[in-house]
Amino acid sequence: MKLVVAVCVTFAGGCLWATPQSQVVQGYEGGVVLGGDGHVEGGAAHVGGGMAGLGVDLEANLRDAVRQGDPRRGTALGLGLSLRASLLGILGTDHLVDRYFDLGAEAGFGAALAFGVPTRNVDGLVSGWVGAWTELGTVPIGDGYLALTGGIRAETSAEPWTNQTQLFVGLAFRQRRTATAEDLRFRD
């Protein structure tokens, strides 16, 4: 229930300051997850969208899972949901810059199944995170464009899993359009 309230407040907040110049953004992303020590830890795929600088990002990932005090790594298959805020999407009025360069913050949570862990073959883990992201919009393709993406997050996991700092590097396909009267009707 708290998640539903958070999503509604996020989109309602964006709609309250949305103007006819606001952007509606949607897209897909795939990338590599790097551990805080720089090793490749796994990969993630994202789908997301939003308006007026606020959005939601759904993530599916396959990555390492490390238990406290255990040098062995398991493999975790998980899903996550993040609320994202674009600094330039919120503050911008003409949105010429954020098409080519954007940055912002995110907060989210996730759950995963970890395989190959001691004492059991399968275990569950839950985590929450805060972080920052950036993207560089590059080549136009059809009605969208490719973007190079990057991010960092501090992830806190329930015991016995270790907390981690994760880096992300990826490639995204984004589509942007100016908000229509129908998009803005929600705030009226």
Backbone as numpy.savetxt, mean C-alpha at the origin, in Angstrom:
# Nx Ny Nz CAx CAy CAz Cx Cy Cz
-15.52 -4.27 12.16 -16.33 -3.08 12.16 -15.47 -1.81 12.16
-14.36 -1.85 12.95 -13.47 -0.69 12.99 -12.89 -0.41 11.61
-12.59 -1.47 10.85 -12.05 -1.30 9.50 -13.05 -0.59 8.60
-14.30 -1.00 8.65 -15.34 -0.38 7.83 -15.46 1.09 8.18
-15.44 1.43 9.46 -15.52 2.82 9.89 -14.31 3.60 9.39
-13.10 3.02 9.50 -11.89 3.70 9.05 -11.94 3.97 7.55
-12.38 3.00 6.77 -12.46 3.18 5.32 -13.49 4.26 4.98
-14.64 4.23 5.63 -15.68 5.23 5.37 -15.21 6.63 5.74
-14.54 6.78 6.89 -14.03 8.08 7.30 -12.98 8.57 6.32
-12.10 7.67 5.87 -11.06 8.06 4.92 -11.66 8.58 3.63
-12.59 7.83 3.03 -13.17 8.28 1.78 -14.08 9.48 1.99
-14.81 9.52 3.08 -15.67 10.68 3.34 -14.81 11.92 3.52
-13.69 11.80 4.25 -12.80 12.94 4.44 -12.27 13.46 3.12
-11.84 12.55 2.24 -11.35 12.96 0.92 -12.44 13.62 0.11
-13.65 13.11 0.21 -14.75 13.70 -0.55 -15.11 15.08 -0.03
-14.90 15.34 1.26 -15.24 16.65 1.81 -14.34 17.73 1.24
-13.07 17.45 0.99 -12.21 18.48 0.42 -11.99 18.31 -1.08
-12.62 17.32 -1.66 -12.50 17.11 -3.11 -13.13 18.29 -3.86
-12.49 18.63 -4.95 -12.97 19.71 -5.81 -13.07 19.19 -7.24
-13.63 19.96 -8.14 -13.66 19.52 -9.55 -12.27 19.32 -10.16
-11.21 19.80 -9.50 -9.84 19.57 -9.98 -9.20 18.34 -9.35
-9.86 17.71 -8.38 -9.29 16.53 -7.71 -9.12 15.38 -8.69
-8.19 14.51 -8.37 -7.91 13.35 -9.21 -8.47 12.07 -8.59
-8.98 11.21 -9.45 -9.35 9.85 -9.08 -8.24 8.97 -9.64
-7.63 8.15 -8.78 -6.49 7.34 -9.17 -6.79 5.87 -8.89
-6.40 5.00 -9.81 -6.51 3.56 -9.58 -5.33 2.90 -10.26
-5.00 1.69 -9.80 -3.87 1.03 -10.43 -3.51 -0.30 -9.83
-2.48 -0.88 -10.43 -1.96 -2.19 -10.06 -0.46 -2.06 -9.90
0.11 -2.87 -9.02 1.54 -2.77 -8.75 2.09 -4.14 -8.39
3.30 -4.40 -8.78 4.01 -5.61 -8.39 5.42 -5.23 -8.01
5.96 -5.91 -7.02 7.31 -5.54 -6.62 7.99 -6.56 -5.74
9.20 -6.22 -5.39 10.06 -7.04 -4.55 10.05 -6.47 -3.14
10.01 -7.36 -2.15 10.08 -6.97 -0.75 11.51 -7.26 -0.29
12.19 -6.23 0.24 13.53 -6.38 0.77 13.48 -6.27 2.29
14.23 -7.10 2.98 14.32 -7.02 4.42 15.16 -5.82 4.82
15.10 -5.46 6.10 15.88 -4.33 6.61 17.37 -4.49 6.39
17.84 -5.73 6.25 19.26 -5.98 6.00 19.59 -6.00 4.51
18.61 -5.74 3.64 18.83 -5.64 2.21 18.64 -6.91 1.41
18.38 -8.05 2.06 18.19 -9.29 1.29 16.77 -9.35 0.72
16.61 -10.04 -0.40 15.29 -10.19 -1.00 14.48 -11.11 -0.10
13.37 -10.61 0.38 12.54 -11.32 1.34 11.29 -11.92 0.70
10.91 -11.42 -0.47 9.71 -11.92 -1.12 9.20 -10.97 -2.17
7.90 -11.05 -2.43 7.28 -10.20 -3.43 5.86 -9.86 -3.01
5.30 -8.83 -3.65 3.94 -8.41 -3.33 3.25 -7.88 -4.58
1.94 -8.06 -4.65 1.10 -7.50 -5.70 0.04 -6.64 -5.04
-0.24 -5.49 -5.63 -1.18 -4.52 -5.05 -2.23 -4.12 -6.07
-3.39 -3.81 -5.57 -4.43 -3.14 -6.35 -5.01 -2.06 -5.43
-5.22 -0.88 -5.99 -5.70 0.19 -5.13 -6.34 1.31 -5.90
-6.93 2.21 -5.16 -7.55 3.37 -5.76 -7.97 4.37 -4.70
-8.28 5.56 -5.16 -8.72 6.59 -4.23 -9.05 7.88 -4.96
-9.36 8.90 -4.15 -9.74 10.20 -4.70 -9.27 11.29 -3.75
-8.89 12.43 -4.32 -8.50 13.61 -3.56 -7.34 13.33 -2.62
-6.45 12.42 -3.03 -5.25 12.14 -2.24 -5.36 11.05 -1.21
-6.54 10.50 -0.99 -6.72 9.41 -0.03 -7.14 8.15 -0.77
-6.65 7.01 -0.30 -6.99 5.78 -0.99 -6.82 4.55 -0.14
-7.16 3.44 -0.75 -7.07 2.13 -0.12 -6.21 1.25 -1.03
-5.36 0.42 -0.42 -4.47 -0.46 -1.16 -4.63 -1.87 -0.61
-4.97 -2.82 -1.47 -5.08 -4.23 -1.09 -3.82 -4.93 -1.60
-3.19 -5.71 -0.71 -1.91 -6.33 -1.03 -1.98 -7.84 -0.81
-1.39 -8.59 -1.73 -1.15 -10.02 -1.56 0.35 -10.20 -1.60
0.90 -10.96 -0.64 2.35 -11.07 -0.60 2.80 -12.49 -0.27
4.01 -12.77 -0.66 4.70 -14.01 -0.34 6.08 -13.58 0.13
6.40 -13.86 1.41 7.66 -13.34 1.96 8.15 -14.20 3.11
9.34 -13.86 3.59 9.92 -14.57 4.73 9.15 -14.24 6.01
9.11 -15.22 6.90 8.55 -15.02 8.24 9.59 -15.51 9.24
9.91 -14.68 10.21 10.95 -15.01 11.17 10.36 -14.97 12.58
10.60 -16.05 13.32 10.14 -16.12 14.71 11.26 -15.63 15.62
10.88 -15.01 16.73 11.85 -14.51 17.69 12.72 -15.65 18.21
14.03 -15.44 18.21 14.96 -16.42 18.74 15.20 -17.62 17.84
14.69 -17.62 16.62 14.86 -18.75 15.71 15.56 -18.25 14.45
16.76 -18.78 14.14 17.49 -18.29 12.97 16.89 -18.75 11.64
16.02 -19.77 11.67 15.42 -20.26 10.43 14.29 -19.34 9.97
14.07 -19.31 8.68 13.01 -18.49 8.10 11.93 -19.40 7.53
10.68 -19.05 7.81 9.56 -19.71 7.16 9.13 -18.88 5.97
8.12 -19.34 5.27 7.56 -18.59 4.15 6.11 -18.27 4.48
5.75 -16.99 4.36 4.40 -16.55 4.70 3.66 -16.10 3.44
2.42 -16.52 3.32 1.52 -16.11 2.25 0.43 -15.29 2.91
0.31 -14.00 2.55 -0.61 -13.15 3.28 -1.36 -12.14 2.44
-2.31 -11.50 3.12 -3.10 -10.40 2.57 -3.00 -9.22 3.51
-3.01 -8.00 2.95 -2.96 -6.81 3.77 -3.83 -5.72 3.19
-4.22 -4.79 4.03 -5.03 -3.64 3.63 -4.41 -2.39 4.23
-4.15 -1.40 3.39 -3.56 -0.14 3.83 -4.44 1.04 3.45
-4.45 2.02 4.31 -5.03 3.32 3.99 -3.85 4.21 3.62
-3.94 4.89 2.48 -2.83 5.68 1.98 -3.23 7.13 1.80
-2.28 8.02 2.04 -2.49 9.45 1.83 -1.36 9.98 0.95
-1.72 10.67 -0.11 -0.77 11.28 -1.03 -0.63 12.76 -0.66
0.57 13.17 -0.30 0.79 14.57 0.06 0.41 15.50 -1.08
0.89 15.19 -2.29 0.61 16.06 -3.43 -0.83 15.91 -3.92
-1.43 14.75 -3.71 -2.83 14.56 -4.08 -3.78 15.35 -3.20
-3.41 15.51 -1.95 -4.24 16.29 -1.01 -4.01 17.78 -1.20
-2.75 18.20 -1.30 -2.42 19.62 -1.35 -2.46 20.22 -2.76
-2.27 19.39 -3.78 -2.19 19.90 -5.15 -3.51 20.42 -5.67
-3.43 21.40 -6.57 -4.65 21.92 -7.19 -4.70 21.61 -8.69
-3.53 21.54 -9.35 -3.56 21.25 -10.78 -3.09 19.83 -11.10
-2.45 19.15 -10.18 -2.05 17.74 -10.29 -1.12 17.45 -11.46
-0.35 18.44 -11.86 0.65 18.20 -12.90 1.88 17.51 -12.33
2.23 17.79 -11.08 3.42 17.21 -10.47 3.18 15.77 -10.05
2.06 15.50 -9.37 1.86 14.15 -8.82 1.65 13.08 -9.88
1.41 13.44 -11.11 1.39 12.45 -12.20 2.79 11.91 -12.43
3.81 12.76 -12.23 5.19 12.36 -12.49 5.98 12.05 -11.22
5.59 12.61 -10.11 6.26 12.34 -8.83 5.23 12.47 -7.72
5.12 11.45 -6.90 4.17 11.48 -5.79 4.81 10.81 -4.58
4.36 11.20 -3.41 4.84 10.59 -2.18 3.76 10.71 -1.12
3.83 9.84 -0.13 2.82 9.88 0.91 3.10 8.90 2.03
2.11 8.71 2.87 2.20 7.84 4.04 1.12 6.77 3.96
1.34 5.69 4.69 0.34 4.62 4.75 0.34 3.98 6.12
-0.78 3.39 6.46 -0.92 2.58 7.68 -1.83 1.42 7.32
-1.51 0.24 7.84 -2.32 -0.91 7.48 -2.12 -2.08 8.42
-2.77 -3.17 8.06 -2.67 -4.41 8.83 -2.78 -5.57 7.86
-2.34 -6.75 8.33 -2.40 -7.92 7.48 -2.41 -9.20 8.29
-2.70 -10.27 7.61 -2.69 -11.61 8.20 -2.07 -12.55 7.17
-1.40 -13.58 7.67 -0.71 -14.51 6.78 -0.67 -15.90 7.38
-0.47 -16.87 6.53 -0.17 -18.23 6.95 1.31 -18.46 6.70
2.03 -18.92 7.73 3.46 -19.18 7.61 3.68 -20.68 7.51
4.49 -21.07 6.53 4.77 -22.49 6.28 6.23 -22.78 6.61
6.49 -24.02 7.05 7.86 -24.44 7.33 8.41 -23.90 8.63
7.55 -23.66 9.60 8.00 -23.15 10.90 8.14 -24.30 11.89
9.03 -24.14 12.89 9.24 -25.22 13.85 7.98 -25.53 14.67
7.93 -26.70 15.20 6.87 -27.28 16.04 5.57 -27.53 15.29
5.27 -26.75 14.28 4.10 -26.96 13.43 4.53 -26.69 12.01
3.86 -27.26 11.09 4.19 -26.97 9.69 3.55 -25.69 9.21
2.41 -25.31 9.81 1.70 -24.10 9.42 1.33 -23.32 10.67
1.49 -22.01 10.61 1.15 -21.15 11.74 0.59 -19.85 11.16
-0.18 -19.13 11.94 -0.73 -17.86 11.50 0.03 -16.69 12.10
0.01 -15.57 11.40 0.60 -14.36 11.96 -0.23 -13.16 11.55
-0.27 -12.18 12.43 -0.96 -10.92 12.15 0.03 -9.78 12.42
-0.14 -8.70 11.69 0.78 -7.58 11.86 0.09 -6.27 11.47
0.69 -5.20 11.92 0.26 -3.86 11.55 1.49 -3.06 11.15
1.32 -2.02 10.34 2.47 -1.25 9.88 2.13 0.20 9.63
3.17 0.99 9.62 3.13 2.39 9.18 4.34 2.57 8.27
4.21 3.45 7.31 5.32 3.63 6.39 5.13 4.80 5.46
6.03 4.89 4.51 6.01 5.95 3.50 6.24 5.31 2.14
5.76 5.98 1.09 5.89 5.47 -0.27 6.16 6.63 -1.22
6.67 6.29 -2.37 6.90 7.27 -3.42 6.76 6.59 -4.78
6.51 7.37 -5.79 6.49 6.81 -7.15 6.88 7.88 -8.16
7.52 7.40 -9.22 7.91 8.24 -10.34 7.13 7.77 -11.55
6.22 8.60 -12.05 5.45 8.28 -13.25 6.33 8.39 -14.47
6.29 7.40 -15.32 7.21 7.40 -16.47 6.44 7.31 -17.78
6.50 6.19 -18.45 6.02 6.01 -19.81 4.49 5.96 -19.89
3.87 6.83 -20.73 2.43 6.72 -20.95 2.12 5.45 -21.74
1.08 4.73 -21.30 0.64 3.51 -21.99 -0.89 3.54 -22.04
-1.46 3.62 -23.24 -2.91 3.65 -23.38 -3.51 4.80 -22.59
-4.45 4.47 -21.70 -5.09 5.50 -20.88 -4.44 5.61 -19.51
-3.22 5.12 -19.35 -2.51 5.18 -18.08 -1.03 5.40 -18.30
-0.25 5.01 -17.30 1.20 5.16 -17.38 1.88 4.18 -16.43
3.14 3.90 -16.72 3.96 3.08 -15.83 4.60 3.98 -14.79
4.75 3.46 -13.59 5.41 4.20 -12.52 6.39 3.29 -11.81
7.56 3.83 -11.49 8.50 3.14 -10.62 8.10 3.46 -9.19
8.01 2.44 -8.35 7.51 2.66 -6.99 8.54 2.22 -5.96
8.45 2.80 -4.81 9.32 2.43 -3.69 8.63 2.76 -2.39
9.06 2.11 -1.33 8.46 2.38 -0.04 9.26 1.76 1.09
8.92 2.18 2.28 9.50 1.62 3.49 8.39 1.53 4.53
8.42 0.45 5.31 7.43 0.33 6.38 8.05 -0.34 7.59
7.57 0.08 8.75 7.92 -0.57 10.01 6.74 -1.45 10.37
6.96 -2.75 10.40 5.89 -3.71 10.64 6.04 -4.31 12.04
4.97 -4.27 12.79 4.93 -4.86 14.13 4.05 -6.09 14.07
4.62 -7.23 14.51 3.90 -8.50 14.44 3.59 -9.02 15.83
2.50 -9.79 15.92 2.16 -10.43 17.19 3.19 -11.51 17.49
3.47 -11.72 18.77 4.44 -12.76 19.16 3.96 -14.11 18.69
4.83 -15.00 18.31 6.29 -15.00 18.46 7.04 -14.45 17.24
6.39 -13.72 16.36 7.01 -13.23 15.12 7.79 -11.96 15.39
8.86 -11.77 14.64 9.71 -10.59 14.84 9.14 -9.37 14.12
9.38 -8.21 14.70 9.06 -6.96 14.04 10.11 -6.73 12.95
9.71 -6.08 11.86 10.62 -5.93 10.73 10.52 -4.54 10.12
11.60 -4.14 9.50 11.59 -2.98 8.61 11.68 -3.55 7.21
10.78 -3.13 6.34 10.73 -3.67 4.98 10.86 -2.54 3.97
11.55 -2.83 2.89 11.69 -1.91 1.77 10.98 -2.54 0.58
10.37 -1.71 -0.26 9.66 -2.19 -1.45 10.18 -1.45 -2.67
10.38 -2.19 -3.74 10.74 -1.61 -5.03 9.87 -2.31 -6.06
9.22 -1.53 -6.94 8.33 -2.18 -7.89 8.01 -1.34 -9.10
7.07 -1.87 -9.86 6.58 -1.25 -11.08 5.05 -1.26 -11.02
4.43 -0.14 -11.37 2.98 -0.02 -11.30 2.40 0.50 -12.61
1.15 0.17 -12.83 0.37 0.77 -13.91 -0.71 1.60 -13.23
-0.74 2.90 -13.50 -1.70 3.81 -12.88 -2.58 4.46 -13.93
-3.80 4.74 -13.53 -4.73 5.53 -14.35 -5.22 6.68 -13.48
-5.28 7.86 -14.07 -5.76 9.06 -13.38 -6.80 9.74 -14.25
-7.72 10.34 -13.57 -8.69 11.18 -14.28 -9.18 12.24 -13.31
-9.68 13.32 -13.87 -10.24 14.38 -13.05 -11.60 13.93 -12.51
-11.87 14.26 -11.27 -13.13 13.87 -10.64 -14.31 14.44 -11.41
-15.34 13.63 -11.58 -16.56 14.06 -12.26 -17.58 14.54 -11.23
-18.66 15.13 -11.71 -19.73 15.55 -10.81 -20.29 14.35 -10.06
-20.34 13.21 -10.69 -20.82 11.98 -10.03 -19.89 11.57 -8.89
-18.57 11.69 -9.09 -17.62 11.39 -8.03 -17.80 12.32 -6.84
-18.06 13.59 -7.12 -18.17 14.59 -6.05 -19.55 14.61 -5.39
-20.51 13.93 -5.97 -21.86 13.94 -5.41 -21.90 13.39 -3.99
-20.98 12.48 -3.65 -20.94 11.87 -2.33 -20.83 12.92 -1.23
-20.06 14.00 -1.48 -19.85 14.98 -0.42 -21.01 15.95 -0.27
-21.91 16.05 -1.26 -23.01 17.03 -1.19 -24.13 16.57 -0.29
